[in-house]
Amino acid sequence: MKLSDLSDTMMILELLVSFKQMSLMKGILSCLLVTFAAVSGCVILGFWKLVTRISPSKAEPSLLRKADYTIIWWSLVNQKMIQWLGLSKITIAIDTSKPLDLQKWYLIFCNHQTWVDILILQTSLLQLIAPIKFFTKSQLKWVPFIGIAMYGLDFPYVKRATREQIKSNPALATLDRDNIFEACERFKNHPTCILNFLEGTRFSPEKHQQRNSKYTHLLSPKIGGASYVLEAMHDHLDSILDITIYYPEGVPTFWDFLSGKNKNVILQIKDFPIPEQSGSSSSHHKRGVQSLVEKIWEEKDLYLQDLNQESLV
């Protein structure tokens, strides 16, 4: 090997080591900032919850609005973290019939691939729409800090029961509906956006095969939760926002993203009208929701297919 070749090889190795060290430092700093935002947010939220419980009922609407500042605080810290550390470039393509408004209620549909999705949505939409609240699995209530925050912010918990469980305990059949309706009553107090990952879980090739999804890049959507929200919030919702998240370099783990290894994220936002309400639990209404969701999912799948093809060019 020539001396010049050896020198070039050493230079490449030094750059790789430097890159790994930089990624590690970014990851450590990001984790510290994310933890700081989560812990401080929980402290603030705990204070407001305590004040709400001891305050007269007429003060509750104002206190509920102020509690949502916790989401704004958490999102703002994480937004600045992404910008300051240069973790990723987030490109937002807005294709809506009317401008997004911080003073309106929206029901949001989105594909789900990684825990990073929530971080991306909360930080990217911070100055565009009202604070986002989302359906969460009942098991997450036991996660330190996160579970407390979700409970304090009235995130609707859902617990999918099997047919056998419902048969032995019929009350489980309406549990999710009751939880969502209860949460939606509080959401009516001030502009709120309700996020529903219709796939019900994070996408993976294994789940895609197990569930025999007819879509190429998505799992089949479940409309139960969305149907309940539309039923409970019909008069408040302005429109449905469908958001597609795409990671050109592949779906990152949470650590990969915090380490700055995922350089680009693409968000597309489209809007759709709220389906007509014709009876709170009518089969006609549910068929309307199902038809709209299938239309949205077909368009989303085609859009993801186009992005995949472009990334291969």
C-alpha positions, 0 to 999 in steps of 0.5 A: 500500500502506498503512503498516500493511500494509507494517509487517506485511509487514516483520514477516513477512519478519523472522520468516522470516529469524529462522526460517532463521537459527535453523534454520541454527544448529540444523543446524550444532550438530546436525552438530557433535554428530553428528560428535562422537558418531561420532568419539568412538564410533569411538575408544572402539570401536577401543580395545575391538577392540584389547583384544579381539584381545590378550585371552585368548578367555575374556575375549571375551564380556565385551569384546563386551558392553562394545563395545556400550556404544558404541551406547548412547553414540552413541544417548544423545548424539543423543537429548539433541541432539534433546531439547535443540535441540527438533529434533522431537517423537517420538510412540511408540505401543506395541501389544505383547502383553507389555512390551518388555525390555532383556534380550531378543533381538528381530528388528525389521522396519521401513519405510525412507524416509530415513537419519533412520530409523536416528537415530530408531530408535536414539534412541527405543528406547534405554531400551526394548530392547537395542542395535540392530544392522542389516544393512548394504550391503557398500559402506558399510564404506568410509564414514569412521567409520561403516564402521569402527563397523559393522565393529567392532560386527559388523554383518552385511554383505550383498552382493546378487549377480546371477544372472550373478555367482553363475554365474561365482562359485558361492561368492557364492550363500551369502556373505550367509547365511554372513556373517549366521550368523557375526554371529548367533553373536556376537549370542547372547553378550548381548541384541541387537536385529537390525534388518532393513529388509525393503524393501532400500532407501529408499522413493521414488515412483520405486522404487515404480513401477519395482518394481511394488509391490502396496503403496501406501506400501511396497516389496515386502519381501525375506525372505532376510535375515530368514529367515537370522536366524530360522534362526540365532537361533531359540532366542534371539529372544523375538519379532518387533517390527514398527516403522512410522515416519511423518513427518506433514510429509513425509519429511525429508532428514538436513539438514532433520531436523538443522535442526529443520524436521521437527516430528513423527515417529510410531512404532508398535511391534507384536509378532508371534510367532517362526514355528515352525522346521521344518527349517533350510532347508525350503521349509515354513519359508520359506513360513511366514516369507513368509506372516508378512511379507506379513501384517505388510506389509499391516497396515503399509500400511493403518496408513500409509494411515490416517495419510495420510488423517488428515494431510489432514483 
